[in-house]
Amino acid sequence: MSNVMALYQERLNRIFKTINLEQADRVPVLGTYGTWSAYYAGYTPAQVDIDLDKCAKASVKVANDIPVDMLHMVSTRPAALLQSLGSKSFNYFLTLEDKRRKIAESLDAQEIQRF
């Protein structure tokens, strides 16, 4: 068995023992790659969301530097595609003034007075 397959089997056994409430050699570590993985690799979240090559490089860097037993998600949000479909979640291409205007438009008068 290759070294990679042995490591995979070790992690898999650890996870299944824990799921079955059996004693594992240690607690499994769950990795969740999100915004922080972009920063860790030297990118911004916008760069990772728009450029899938940078997203892959960020994910590989984290995986190589911080080993985990299982992975919850990799940060791949195709921002340009979602924007073209009308998503308002990814406003990377807006200026700061445009962002402020959009926020102000979405607040009602009572919310504005609280600020």
C-alpha positions as CSV (number, residue, x, y, z in Angstrom):
1,M,0.0,0.0,0.0
2,S,1.3,3.4,-0.9
3,N,2.1,6.0,1.8
4,V,-0.8,8.2,0.5
5,M,-3.2,5.3,0.7
6,A,-2.0,4.3,4.2
7,L,-2.5,7.9,5.4
8,Y,-6.0,7.9,3.8
9,Q,-6.9,4.7,5.4
10,E,-5.6,5.9,8.8
11,R,-7.8,9.0,8.6
12,L,-10.8,7.1,7.3
13,N,-10.5,4.7,10.3
14,R,-10.2,7.6,12.7
15,I,-13.4,9.2,11.3
16,F,-15.5,6.1,11.3
17,K,-14.4,5.1,14.8
18,T,-15.5,8.5,16.0
19,I,-18.8,8.3,14.2
20,N,-19.4,4.9,15.7
21,L,-18.5,6.3,19.2
22,E,-15.4,4.0,19.4
23,Q,-12.1,5.0,20.8
24,A,-9.9,6.6,18.1
25,D,-6.2,7.4,18.3
26,R,-7.1,11.1,18.5
27,V,-10.0,13.4,17.7
28,P,-10.4,13.9,14.0
29,V,-9.8,17.3,12.6
30,L,-12.4,18.8,10.3
31,G,-11.1,21.5,7.9
32,T,-13.3,24.2,6.6
33,Y,-11.8,26.3,3.8
34,G,-13.4,29.6,3.5
35,T,-12.4,33.2,3.3
36,W,-9.4,32.6,5.6
37,S,-7.8,30.2,3.1
38,A,-7.5,33.0,0.6
39,Y,-5.8,35.3,3.1
40,Y,-3.6,32.5,4.2
41,A,-2.3,32.0,0.6
42,G,-1.8,35.7,0.1
43,Y,-5.0,36.5,-1.9
44,T,-8.2,38.4,-1.2
45,P,-11.5,36.6,-1.1
46,A,-12.5,38.4,-4.3
47,Q,-9.4,37.1,-6.1
48,V,-10.2,33.5,-5.1
49,D,-13.9,33.8,-6.0
50,I,-13.2,35.2,-9.4
51,D,-10.0,33.3,-10.4
52,L,-10.4,29.5,-9.9
53,D,-6.7,28.9,-10.5
54,K,-6.0,31.1,-7.4
55,C,-8.7,29.3,-5.6
56,A,-7.0,26.0,-6.3
57,K,-3.6,27.3,-5.3
58,A,-5.0,28.6,-2.0
59,S,-6.7,25.3,-1.3
60,V,-3.5,23.3,-2.0
61,K,-1.4,25.6,0.1
62,V,-3.7,25.2,3.1
63,A,-3.9,21.4,2.5
64,N,-0.1,21.1,2.4
65,D,0.6,23.3,5.4
66,I,-2.3,22.3,7.7
67,P,-3.2,18.6,7.4
68,V,-6.7,17.7,8.4
69,D,-8.6,14.4,8.5
70,M,-11.6,15.5,6.5
71,L,-12.7,18.5,4.6
72,H,-16.0,20.3,4.8
73,M,-15.8,22.6,1.9
74,V,-13.4,24.3,-0.5
75,S,-13.9,28.0,-1.1
76,T,-15.1,27.9,-4.7
77,R,-17.8,30.5,-5.3
78,P,-17.9,31.5,-9.0
79,A,-18.6,35.1,-8.4
80,A,-18.6,36.3,-12.0
81,L,-21.1,33.6,-12.9
82,L,-23.3,34.3,-9.9
83,Q,-23.2,38.1,-10.7
84,S,-24.2,37.4,-14.3
85,L,-27.2,35.5,-12.9
86,G,-28.3,38.6,-10.9
87,S,-26.7,37.8,-7.5
88,K,-26.2,40.8,-5.2
89,S,-23.9,38.9,-2.9
90,F,-20.7,39.5,-4.9
91,N,-20.1,43.2,-5.4
92,Y,-16.4,43.1,-6.1
93,F,-16.6,45.2,-9.2
94,L,-18.4,48.1,-7.5
95,T,-16.6,51.2,-6.2
96,L,-16.8,52.0,-2.5
97,E,-19.2,54.8,-3.2
98,D,-21.5,52.5,-5.2
99,K,-21.4,50.0,-2.3
100,R,-22.4,52.7,0.2
101,R,-25.2,53.9,-2.0
102,K,-26.6,50.3,-2.4
103,I,-26.5,49.9,1.4
104,A,-28.2,53.2,2.0
105,E,-30.9,52.3,-0.6
106,S,-31.6,49.0,1.2
107,L,-32.1,50.6,4.6
108,D,-35.4,52.1,5.6
109,A,-35.6,55.5,7.4
110,Q,-35.8,54.0,10.9
111,E,-32.6,52.0,10.4
112,I,-30.8,55.0,9.0
113,Q,-31.6,57.0,12.1
114,R,-30.1,54.3,14.4
115,F,-26.8,54.9,12.7
